[in-house]
Amino acid sequence: MEPTDLQLKPYKWLNEAAIFNKNDEQIPIEWLETNADVIVLLFTSCGVDKDGIIEKFYEIYENVKFVNLPIEVIFVPMDETEEDFNHAYERQANWFTLKYSDPLVVVLKYMYGITCVPTLVVIKVDGTIISNQGILDLEKYGKNAVITWISRSASIKSSRKLSKELTMYGDKWNYMTVLQSKAPKGDYHRKFSTALNDALSKSSE
């Protein structure tokens, strides 16, 4: 194998990560590799948003999880204090986080060239970058940005029932609005399924 081949391989930092959920339980890396096609890294700090786009992303994320899209989010804290980190994560959607004191936080900050917050970096499970302009993607396309990210991944994991996975995330889904929607669940599921299938068909042409 040529040295250049080694240089082209993305760094699989996920294998070294200690990732936690809202219940402060560590998530097995094998579970992420099995269930996610796309991982979104949220670099931000307490009280920081960009014209409300991150708060909107909370809602988008929890609602696409309802229809079992294979995407996970990891909060990479840029906070100055652990108290700020705890406050920030408490207010976020029902996704995962690195710990405030984890040295991997600094590694990822420099690895992805984070110079401002909030920033969303979208990657495959193997570390390959799908988009380093996740904020711009959401501003332009809204929830359809998530479908685009997934359509760029190599494979689509089999559908999972969210009810079977709740223990991995935590108990509260504060931003999930579909359950209160007047539209039947089937219509919501069909809308996203159709959009996803269309996106995948176009990407394979």
Stockholm file with secondary structure:
# STOCKHOLM 1.0

chainA/1-205         MEPTDLQLKPYKWLNEAAIFNKNDEQIPIEWLETNADVIVLLFTSCGVDKDGIIEKFYEIYENVKFVNLPIEVIFVPMDETEEDFNHAYERQANWFTLKYSDPLVVVLKYMYGITCVPTLVVIKVDGTIISNQGILDLEKYGKNAVITWISRSASIKSSRKLSKELTMYGDKWNYMTVLQSKAPKGDYHRKFSTALNDALSKSSE
#=GR chainA/1-205 SS CCHHHHHHSCCCGGGGCCEECTTSCBCCHHHHHHHCSEEEEEEECTTCCSTTHHHHHHHHHHHHHHTTCSEEEEEEECCSSHHHHHHHHHHSCSCEEECTTCTHHHHHHHHTTCCSSSEEEEEETTSCEEESCHHHHHHHHTTHHHHHHHHTSSCCCCCCCGGGTHHHHCSCCTTCCGGGCSSCHHHHHHHHHHHHHHHHHHHHC
#=GC SS_cons         CCHHHHHHSCCCGGGGCCEECTTSCBCCHHHHHHHCSEEEEEEECTTCCSTTHHHHHHHHHHHHHHTTCSEEEEEEECCSSHHHHHHHHHHSCSCEEECTTCTHHHHHHHHTTCCSSSEEEEEETTSCEEESCHHHHHHHHTTHHHHHHHHTSSCCCCCCCGGGTHHHHCSCCTTCCGGGCSSCHHHHHHHHHHHHHHHHHHHHC
//
